[in-house]
C-alpha cells in the first residue's frame, strides 16, 4: 500500500437514513467499538422529507474510513453512506459567543474586530451580548482568542454540517431505493470507477 | 402510487376487520411465517403473549427451556439444521439480557433468529421499573436489527420486517421488544402481509457481469487454483451450484469450520478444513496457489493466521453477499458481490472444463504427511487411554456420516470438525465465530427440532457441558431424542494446550472437576453410561445410537492430548505445526 493510504486525515462521513429511534446509537457504537473518536456529529433533516442526514467527522486513514462506511451502510435503516475528504465538501460550523455588553459598547475596537470576523449580534441585553459566526474551525477559533481579552463569558460551537460538492442530491436515488430491484445507479460500486486498477492489482 | 394504496385500503375494508390483542397478532405472525417451534421462557412482562399462546398450542410447539441462553442457542440449532429462522420468547430484564450471548453468537455466525422479548408498560419505560432493562440498546451491537413496539397496531408490520431481515441477505438475529401494554392492547387487525422490500435495506447486492467475466478469465488462466468456502454456500442453499462449480473447474476445495458439510466429506475435490487446527494441505497450499477463490466466507483470523503472510502470491476472487466483507481482511483482486446461488452458476458457465492432477497431488501428498505424523496416531492410538479422534472415528462408522453433529467449543470441537464425516449439508452445528462454550447442548435440542427425522449427536467437553447443563431438564421434559457424548479429559483442554505450548506448562485454572455426569443424567431420567476403556467403546456407541430417546455417553480420554496440526497465533498459515 502506498503511504497515502496509511496517512490519517479528516474525513466527513455523510449518512442518509430513515428517521428511526435508536439509529443514532447504532451508528455511534460502530465508531466506539473500533475506538475511533467522533470529532463532530450532526443529525438533521435532509433535502427529502422523512430522510435524515448524519454528518460525522473523524480523523482516520482512508482504509479504516472505507471499511467503516461500508459497515454503516450495511445497517438496515441506512440508505446510503459516503465519505469525503475536506476538499470534496463545503462545510460550516456555527459558533456562539457571549460577551459583556458594556465592553462592546465602550470599546470601538471590539466592534471592528467582530465585523472583521463576520460576527452578527443575535441578542443584545444590558448585561451581555451574544454574537454568532459561522465558518471553518480555525475561523471560529480565531474569534475566541480575539474576544478572550474582552471577557468572553461563554462559547459554544455546533457540529460540522457539510455538502458534498459533486453530489446531485438524494431525490433520484430515493426513487430507486423504493423500487424492488434498484438499478446500478444507486448500488454504487467504487470499483467500477477504477475498474482497470482493480483487475491489475 | 396513490391509486394502488387507495385500492389496497378498499380491499382491506371489504374484508372483515377483527379486533385482536397485540399478543394474538404476534402468534398470527409466527403462523403466517410458517413457524412451528418456539423456544422460550415465560415471565412477568411477556405473560400476555404466553396467555395467548395457551390457545395456540395445537399449532405452535413451545419448548420450555431452562435458561434463556439455552432458548436462543436452541433456536440457533434449529435454524442451522432447518434453514428457517429460529424463534425465541423471553421476558424483560434478566430474561432479555440472558439472550445476549446467543445474539452475539448468531450475529457473528450469520444465523437467522427472531427474538421476541416482553418489556414493561410503555409508561414505565425509563423509570427503573421492575425487570426493566434497556434491551434495545444492550442488544444493538449484537443484532442485525432490533425494534421496540409500544403500540399493538405496529406488531404485524414489525414482525413481517423482522422475519424478512433475519432470513434475507446475510442472515442474522433480530430482536423485537414489545411493551406489556402493546401485548394487551386490542387493535383493528387487517391481516398479515409478509415483507419483501425495505427501501433502506438491500439484502442482495447487484451482480456485475463484468466481474464474473473477469473472475472466470482468472480461473481459466490459473495453474494452481484453490477454492475456499464457508457457510455462505449453506445459507445460500447453493450446495448443488457449488459442487457443479468446482467439478467443472476441477478445483480443489477446502472448507472453513462453518462451511463443513456443504460438500460431502468424501468428494474427491474436498481437500479438508482450513484454519488454526485445519488440515495441513489447505493451510500450506494457500500460500502456493495462484488464484484463490473464496466463496461465502469472511477470512476470519482463525482461518488466515497472520494476514501479511497470507496468500500474498495469489490473485483473490471473493464471492460474498455482504459488500462489507469484501476487502475487510484480505484484498480482493476481483470482488464478486452477490448471492452465490446466482453468481456461482454464472461463473460456472464461463469456466473451461479442467483438471489439475499435479496440483491435486500436492494436496494428497500433504494429506499423506498429515496422516503419517498426526492423523493415524490420533485415530488408531496405541497408548492405553483413548483419544478424542478415535471416538469420532467410531462414530463415523456407526452413523456412516448421516448424523447431525453438534459441537461445543474447544479441543473436542476441533477434533470433531477435523474427523467427523458428512454426507449431506446442514449437518454441522457449532459455534464458530464467537466460540461460545455451553452452546452444544441447547443447540442440539434445537437442531433435533429442526431436523426431526435425523440423528443428532452432541459432542461436548467436560467444561462446556457444565456451562449449560440445566438444559438436560429441557431434554427430559420435551423428550428430545439427542445423543450426548462427553469427551472428558478432566481439563479445560484447549486453554491447557496453549498453556503447555506457549506458557511453559503453567496450568492456570484449567484443572476442572466434574460431577458424575451419568448420575446427573439419570436424575433427569436420561439414560447414560461412562466408558473409560477402548474395549467398551464400540458397544457403548452402538448402544447409544440404538437407544430410543436421549442418551448421555461419557468417554474418558487422554488428559494431556493436544490438537494438531496448529497454526500458532501470530504465525502465517505456512508455518503450521504438525507437532
HADDOCK unambig.tbl for C-alpha pairs under 7 A between the chains (distance, minus, plus):
assign (segid A and resid 26 and name CA) (segid B and resid 140 and name CA) 6.12 0.50 0.50
assign (segid A and resid 26 and name CA) (segid B and resid 141 and name CA) 7.00 0.50 0.50
assign (segid A and resid 67 and name CA) (segid B and resid 324 and name CA) 6.74 0.50 0.50
assign (segid A and resid 67 and name CA) (segid B and resid 328 and name CA) 6.49 0.50 0.50
assign (segid A and resid 70 and name CA) (segid B and resid 324 and name CA) 5.17 0.50 0.50
assign (segid A and resid 71 and name CA) (segid B and resid 324 and name CA) 5.70 0.50 0.50
assign (segid A and resid 76 and name CA) (segid B and resid 145 and name CA) 6.63 0.50 0.50
assign (segid A and resid 76 and name CA) (segid B and resid 200 and name CA) 6.17 0.50 0.50
assign (segid A and resid 76 and name CA) (segid B and resid 201 and name CA) 4.98 0.50 0.50
assign (segid A and resid 77 and name CA) (segid B and resid 200 and name CA) 5.37 0.50 0.50
assign (segid A and resid 77 and name CA) (segid B and resid 201 and name CA) 6.65 0.50 0.50
assign (segid A and resid 78 and name CA) (segid B and resid 200 and name CA) 5.50 0.50 0.50
assign (segid A and resid 79 and name CA) (segid B and resid 200 and name CA) 4.33 0.50 0.50
assign (segid A and resid 79 and name CA) (segid B and resid 201 and name CA) 6.86 0.50 0.50
assign (segid A and resid 177 and name CA) (segid B and resid 199 and name CA) 5.08 0.50 0.50
assign (segid A and resid 177 and name CA) (segid B and resid 200 and name CA) 6.79 0.50 0.50
assign (segid A and resid 178 and name CA) (segid B and resid 199 and name CA) 4.95 0.50 0.50
assign (segid A and resid 180 and name CA) (segid B and resid 197 and name CA) 6.20 0.50 0.50
assign (segid A and resid 187 and name CA) (segid B and resid 206 and name CA) 6.82 0.50 0.50
assign (segid A and resid 198 and name CA) (segid B and resid 333 and name CA) 6.13 0.50 0.50
assign (segid A and resid 198 and name CA) (segid B and resid 334 and name CA) 6.89 0.50 0.50
assign (segid A and resid 199 and name CA) (segid B and resid 333 and name CA) 6.01 0.50 0.50
assign (segid A and resid 199 and name CA) (segid B and resid 334 and name CA) 6.48 0.50 0.50
assign (segid A and resid 201 and name CA) (segid B and resid 333 and name CA) 6.09 0.50 0.50
